[in-house]
């Protein structure tokens, strides 16, 4: 059995998981920053 055959699927799973985490964290970050923007999307400097 070649290690590569085991490694690639595992690596792909890790990459997919990382992408989901990044998207989740980014959306949380945007929500936490929403107080800096008004409804029109113009930036408000606090």
Secondary structure, 3 states (H helix, E strand, C coil): CCHHHHHHHHHHHHHHHHHHHHHHHHHHHHHHHHHHECCCCCECCC
